[in-house]
């Protein structure tokens, strides 16, 4: 598991963001060889940001390197710190210990959710401030910007389908998922758009490629109201929305088990709210759902730490890891069939985990 820690952004008792000078962020590699007892393998300094979705990094299918997008930076403005869009994407060598930075690539403004194709020959990066998706070719460990696909508005995340022939772009401000077609190394937008709930943020696709799920945040912050998940039938011609499920206040992270039978969403609730707010909650939750064919149903809700962001299953699907930003750790859950239970174990991070993705090892 690779983790990006952000040390530039926290919330005060009034629920207002507080910014800190850059220079203390880190990139962490976690050893999952014993999935019940993960341990930190290595840590290197590298910028990261919670202002990009918790999917602003990915492990190449070979396990040899990773990509990490630095969505925003903190800069001074007349003595006041503020967030400004960045455009850097880091290529990190995972074959050495500790990992080392191989290359820094310029992409679009505020690169956020990203994904690497199943074949490992292409990466797509959503650019929130540029209203586009950057297309990168991958040859060995060489990652090169080859195209930019413009979209009508902000793009928060982009995800390949398992066959690599399509990708789903999350247009959060337009409340839509757009289908991108991929053929012969080219990516195109054919203006096939699907309506989601308000402000979708992340999207995942089942391993068989039949369904896609989004988490829809409803607004720019938790507000005490219930938000939802959108279920998309990708087999239909054209693809279409077939269900919406109430999921909780301000869902953010989303993952599907390798077996494709369980989905889990992180729900921030009021863990970023003012402490005197009616909906303030110290901790967030995860919502566990069962996937049975094309039917998705809620199973249970479990409490985790404050501001749960990153989430991922172990490669064998037997464990689930949830990054708690405020607490600076990961909650560890056991997965048996469709039953998810808290082991009570926490993996402490050397910072605040803003994002994480899981690969097959190095």
C-alpha positions in Angstrom: 0.0 0.0 0.0 1.2 3.5 -0.8 0.1 6.4 1.3 0.3 10.2 0.8 0.5 12.2 4.0 -0.5 15.9 4.0 0.9 18.1 6.8 -0.4 21.5 5.4 -4.1 21.3 6.2 -6.2 20.8 9.3 -9.5 22.1 10.8 -9.9 24.3 13.9 -12.6 24.1 16.5 -14.8 26.4 14.3 -14.6 23.9 11.4 -12.4 26.3 9.4 -9.4 25.1 7.5 -6.0 26.0 8.9 -3.0 26.0 6.6 0.6 25.3 7.4 3.8 25.9 5.4 4.9 23.2 3.0 7.8 20.9 3.4 6.7 18.2 5.8 4.5 15.9 3.6 5.6 12.3 3.0 5.1 9.3 0.8 4.8 6.0 2.7 5.1 2.4 1.5 3.3 -0.1 3.8 4.2 -3.8 3.7 1.0 -5.9 3.5 2.8 -9.3 3.3 1.1 -10.1 6.6 -2.2 -8.4 5.9 -3.5 -8.7 9.4 -0.4 -6.8 10.7 0.7 -4.2 8.1 3.8 -2.4 8.9 5.6 0.7 7.5 8.3 -0.2 5.1 9.7 3.2 4.1 9.0 6.9 4.2 10.4 9.6 1.9 9.6 13.3 1.8 7.2 14.1 -1.1 4.4 16.7 -1.4 0.8 15.6 -1.2 -2.6 17.2 -0.6 -5.9 16.3 0.9 -7.5 18.8 -1.5 -7.2 16.2 -4.3 -9.4 13.0 -3.9 -7.9 10.1 -1.9 -7.1 8.5 -5.3 -4.5 11.0 -6.4 -1.9 8.2 -6.5 -1.6 4.7 -8.0 0.8 1.7 -8.2 1.8 0.4 -11.7 0.6 -3.1 -12.4 4.2 -4.3 -12.4 4.6 -3.0 -8.8 7.8 -1.3 -9.9 6.8 2.3 -9.6 4.0 4.6 -8.5 2.4 7.9 -9.6 1.5 10.6 -7.1 -0.2 13.9 -8.1 0.3 17.0 -6.0 -3.0 18.7 -6.4 -2.5 21.9 -4.5 0.3 23.7 -2.7 0.2 26.3 0.2 1.6 29.7 -0.6 1.8 33.0 1.1 -0.4 36.0 0.1 0.3 39.2 2.0 1.2 37.3 5.1 -1.7 34.8 4.8 -1.3 31.2 3.7 -3.7 29.9 1.0 -4.2 27.0 -1.3 -3.0 27.3 -4.9 -3.3 24.7 -7.7 -0.2 22.7 -8.5 0.5 20.7 -11.6 3.2 18.2 -10.6 3.0 14.4 -10.9 5.8 12.4 -9.3 7.1 9.1 -10.6 8.5 7.0 -7.7 10.7 4.0 -8.0 9.4 1.2 -5.8 12.1 -1.3 -6.6 14.7 0.3 -4.2 14.6 0.7 -0.5 13.9 3.4 0.4 11.9 4.4 -2.8 13.3 7.3 -4.8 11.9 9.9 -7.0 12.5 9.0 -10.7 10.9 12.0 -12.4 8.6 15.0 -11.9 6.1 15.6 -14.8 4.0 18.6 -15.4 0.3 18.0 -16.1 -2.8 20.1 -15.9 -3.8 22.4 -13.0 -4.8 20.7 -9.8 -4.2 17.1 -10.8 -6.4 14.9 -8.6 -7.9 11.4 -9.0 -5.8 9.3 -11.4 -5.6 5.7 -12.6 -3.2 3.5 -14.5 -4.5 1.2 -17.3 -4.8 -2.5 -16.7 -2.0 -3.1 -19.2 0.1 -0.5 -17.6 0.7 1.4 -20.9 -1.3 4.5 -20.0 -2.2 6.8 -17.1 -5.1 9.2 -16.9 -5.1 12.2 -14.5 -8.2 14.3 -13.7 -7.4 18.1 -13.6 -9.9 19.8 -11.5 -8.8 23.4 -12.2 -8.2 22.8 -15.9 -11.4 21.0 -16.8 -9.5 18.2 -18.5 -8.0 14.8 -18.3 -4.3 14.4 -19.0 -3.2 11.3 -21.0 0.2 9.9 -20.3 1.9 7.1 -22.1 4.0 4.6 -20.1 7.0 2.7 -21.6 9.0 1.0 -18.9 9.3 3.6 -16.2 9.1 6.5 -18.7 5.9 8.5 -18.2 5.2 11.1 -20.9 2.3 13.5 -21.4 0.8 12.7 -24.9 -2.6 14.3 -25.0 -5.2 16.3 -23.0 -8.9 15.6 -23.3 -11.0 18.7 -22.5 -14.3 18.4 -20.7 -17.0 21.0 -20.1 -16.2 21.5 -16.4 -14.1 20.3 -13.4 -13.0 16.7 -13.3 -12.4 15.2 -9.8 -11.4 11.6 -10.7 -11.0 9.2 -13.6 -11.1 5.4 -13.5 -10.4 2.7 -16.2 -12.7 -0.2 -16.8 -11.1 -3.6 -16.4 -10.8 -4.2 -20.1 -9.0 -0.9 -20.6 -11.4 0.2 -23.4 -13.2 2.9 -21.5 -12.7 5.2 -18.6 -15.2 7.0 -16.3 -14.5 10.7 -15.6 -16.2 12.2 -12.6 -17.5 15.7 -13.4 -18.3 16.7 -9.8 -19.7 20.2 -10.4 -21.9 19.0 -13.2 -23.2 16.0 -11.2 -22.3 13.6 -14.0 -20.1 10.7 -15.0 -18.7 11.0 -18.5 -17.6 8.0 -20.6 -14.2 8.2 -22.3 -13.5 5.8 -25.1 -10.0 4.3 -25.5 -8.6 2.8 -28.7 -5.1 2.5 -30.2 -3.6 4.6 -27.5 -6.1 7.4 -28.0 -8.7 8.8 -25.5 -11.8 10.5 -26.7 -14.9 12.0 -25.2 -18.1 11.1 -27.1 -20.4 13.1 -24.9 -22.0 10.2 -23.2 -22.9 11.6 -19.8 -24.7 9.9 -16.9 -26.6 11.8 -14.1 -25.4 11.0 -10.6 -26.4 12.4 -7.3 -25.1 15.9 -6.3 -21.4 16.4 -6.6 -19.9 12.9 -7.3 -16.3 12.6 -6.1 -15.0 9.1 -6.7 -15.9 6.2 -8.9 -15.0 2.5 -8.8 -15.7 -0.3 -11.2 -16.4 -3.9 -10.3 -13.7 -6.4 -11.3 -16.0 -7.9 -13.9 -16.6 -4.5 -15.4 -20.4 -4.7 -15.2 -21.1 -2.1 -12.6 -19.7 1.3 -11.5 -20.4 3.0 -8.2 -19.9 6.6 -7.3 -20.0 8.5 -3.9 -21.9 11.7 -4.2 -21.1 14.4 -1.7 -24.0 16.7 -2.1 -22.1 19.9 -1.3 -18.6 21.2 -0.7 -18.6 20.1 3.0 -20.5 18.0 5.5 -23.8 19.7 6.4 -25.7 17.2 8.5 -27.7 15.9 5.5 -27.7 12.4 3.9 -25.8 12.0 0.6 -25.8 9.0 -1.7 -24.2 6.5 -3.9 -25.0 6.1 -7.6 -25.1 2.6 -9.3 -24.3 2.5 -13.0 -25.0 -0.5 -15.3 -22.0 -0.5 -17.7 -23.3 -3.5 -19.7 -26.4 -1.6 -20.8 -26.3 0.1 -24.2 -25.8 2.9 -23.6 -24.7 2.7 -19.9 -27.3 3.9 -17.5 -28.0 4.7 -13.8 -30.0 1.9 -12.2 -30.1 2.9 -8.5 -29.2 5.4 -5.9 -28.5 4.5 -2.2 -28.5 6.8 0.8 -25.0 6.5 2.2 -24.4 9.2 4.8 -23.2 12.7 5.2 -20.3 13.6 2.9 -18.9 10.3 1.6 -15.4 10.6 0.2 -13.4 7.3 -0.3 -14.7 4.3 -2.1 -13.4 0.8 -2.7 -14.6 -2.6 -4.1 -13.1 -5.9 -2.9 -11.1 -8.0 -5.4 -13.9 -10.5 -5.4 -16.4 -7.8 -6.4 -18.9 -8.7 -3.8 -18.4 -5.9 -1.2 -18.1 -2.2 -1.6 -17.1 0.2 1.2 -17.4 4.0 1.3 -15.9 6.3 3.9 -18.3 8.8 5.4 -16.8 12.0 6.9 -20.0 13.0 8.8 -19.3 16.0 11.0 -15.7 15.3 11.7 -14.6 18.5 9.9 -17.5 20.6 11.3 -17.4 23.2 14.0 -17.5 21.6 17.4 -20.6 23.6 18.3 -22.5 22.4 15.2 -25.6 20.3 15.6 -24.0 17.6 13.3 -20.5 17.6 14.7 -19.0 14.1 15.2 -15.5 13.4 16.3 -15.3 10.3 14.1 -16.5 9.3 10.7 -17.9 5.9 9.6 -17.6 3.4 6.8 -20.7 2.1 5.0 -20.4 -1.5 4.0 -22.5 -2.7 1.0 -23.1 -6.0 -0.7 -22.9 -6.4 -4.5 -25.0 -9.3 -5.8 -25.2 -9.2 -9.6 -26.5 -5.7 -10.3 -28.1 -5.3 -6.9 -26.3 -3.2 -4.3 -27.6 -3.2 -0.7 -26.4 -1.7 2.6 -25.2 -4.2 5.2 -23.8 -2.2 8.1 -22.2 1.0 9.2 -19.0 1.0 11.4 -17.3 3.9 13.2 -13.7 4.7 12.3 -11.5 7.7 13.1 -11.8 11.4 12.3 -12.0 12.5 8.6 -11.7 9.0 7.0 -10.3 9.5 3.5 -8.3 6.7 2.0 -9.6 3.2 1.7 -8.5 -0.1 0.2 -8.7 -3.9 0.4 -5.7 -6.1 0.7 -4.8 -8.0 -2.5 -6.4 -11.2 -1.3 -9.6 -9.3 -0.1 -9.3 -10.5 3.4 -8.6 -7.1 5.0 -9.7 -3.6 4.6 -7.7 -0.5 5.5 -9.2 2.9 6.3 -7.1 6.0 6.6 -8.2 8.4 9.3 -6.7 11.9 8.5 -7.3 13.6 11.8 -6.0 10.6 13.8 -3.0 10.0 11.6 -3.6 6.3 11.4 -5.3 3.4 9.5 -8.2 1.3 11.0 -7.8 -2.4 10.1 -10.9 -4.5 9.4 -11.2 -8.3 8.8 -13.3 -9.3 5.7 -14.9 -12.7 5.7 -17.3 -13.2 2.8 -19.5 -10.0 3.0 -19.0 -9.5 6.7 -16.6 -6.7 7.7 -15.5 -6.5 11.3 -13.1 -4.1 13.2 -10.0 -5.9 14.4 -9.4 -3.0 16.9 -5.9 -2.6 15.4 -4.6 0.7 14.1 -1.5 1.4 12.0 0.1 4.7 13.0 1.3 6.9 10.2 4.1 9.4 10.3 1.6 12.1 9.4 -2.0 12.6 8.2 -3.0 10.1 5.5 -4.8 12.0 2.8 -4.7 9.2 0.1 -3.8 5.6 -0.4 -3.8 2.9 -3.1 -2.9 -0.8 -3.0 -0.8 -2.7 -5.5 0.4 -6.2 -5.9 3.9 -5.7 -4.4 7.3 -5.0 -5.6 
